[in-house]
Every structure is written in C-alpha cells, then in structure tokens.
Amino acid sequence: MRQQVLVLYLGTSALDSEVVGWACYDGTGRTHPTTGDSDEPPYKTGVAALEDGWRLFQAAQLIPAPPGSEYETSFLKHEFFFEKLI
C-alpha cells in the first residue's frame, strides 16, 4: 500500500470554502510530484475531496493575525492535508 497526499489551501477555515491553492504528491510512483501546475484545482472545495475518498488528516491551527498585518503578504493560512492509500 502506498500513500498519496493532497494539500489544499482554502479561502477560509471551513472545509466547504473555495480552494485557492494546492499541491499533490504521489507515493505510488505513478505520477511525479506537482505543486498546483494546472489552471484548475483538483477539487472545488475540501468537502469535494472528502466525497471523492480522500481522508483529512491535518488542518492548520487557527491563529489570529496580529493587528496591523492585514496588508502584509504571508503564507496561506487555511491549509488542509488529505491522503489516499492505494
């Protein structure tokens, strides 16, 4: 059995919010790692990934931004890790 990992960055902390970034890693050797190299995300929402059989195993901590940082560029906050065992 091999693991496939899907990382989805969502617009909010809700699993039904829109995917804004993604990365896929395939431990089966069938494909090479990609980092969202297409114009369309693999799923529209995190819930859509769950419905397709991906298992959620980690979500980012919700940490409030410090006052005054709302205009700074930073990492994407709403990161969710999914896996499939093939």
C-alpha positions in Angstrom: 0.0 0.0 0.0 1.3 3.5 -0.9 0.2 7.0 0.2 -1.0 9.8 -2.0 -1.0 13.3 -0.3 -3.2 16.2 -1.3 -2.6 19.7 0.2 -5.5 22.1 -0.3 -5.3 25.8 0.7 -8.9 27.1 1.2 -10.3 30.6 1.3 -11.4 30.2 4.9 -11.1 27.7 7.6 -14.4 26.0 6.5 -14.0 22.8 4.5 -16.7 23.9 2.1 -14.9 27.1 1.1 -13.2 27.5 -2.3 -9.7 26.1 -3.0 -7.2 28.9 -3.6 -4.0 26.7 -3.8 -3.0 23.1 -3.9 -0.2 20.5 -4.2 -0.3 16.8 -4.9 2.3 14.2 -4.1 2.1 10.6 -5.3 3.9 7.9 -3.3 2.7 5.2 -5.7 5.3 6.3 -8.3 2.5 6.6 -11.0 3.0 10.4 -11.3 5.6 12.9 -10.3 5.1 15.5 -7.6 3.3 18.6 -8.7 2.6 21.9 -7.0 -0.7 23.0 -8.5 0.7 23.2 -12.0 -2.7 23.4 -13.7 -5.2 26.3 -14.0 -8.0 24.4 -12.3 -7.7 22.9 -8.7 -8.3 19.1 -8.4 -11.4 19.9 -6.3 -13.5 23.0 -5.8 -13.7 22.5 -2.0 -12.3 20.4 0.8 -15.6 18.7 1.1 -15.4 17.6 -2.6 -12.1 15.9 -1.8 -13.7 14.0 1.1 -16.6 13.0 -1.1 -14.0 11.5 -3.6 -12.5 9.3 -0.9 -9.6 11.5 0.4 -9.1 11.3 4.2 -8.5 14.5 6.1 -5.6 14.1 8.5 -4.4 17.6 9.4 -5.7 21.1 9.4 -3.8 24.3 10.1 -4.2 25.9 13.5 -6.3 29.0 13.5 -4.0 31.8 14.7 -5.3 35.3 14.5 -3.2 37.8 12.6 -1.6 40.5 14.7 -3.1 44.0 14.4 -1.7 45.9 11.5 -0.6 42.9 9.5 -3.7 42.7 7.3 -1.9 44.4 4.4 1.2 42.2 4.5 1.9 39.2 2.3 2.4 35.9 4.1 1.7 32.2 3.9 -1.7 30.8 3.1 -3.4 30.2 6.5 -6.1 27.6 5.8 -4.1 24.5 4.9 -5.6 21.0 4.9 -3.7 17.7 4.3 -5.6 14.8 2.8 -4.4 11.3 2.0 -5.4 8.2 0.0 -3.9 4.8 0.4 -3.6 3.0 -2.9 
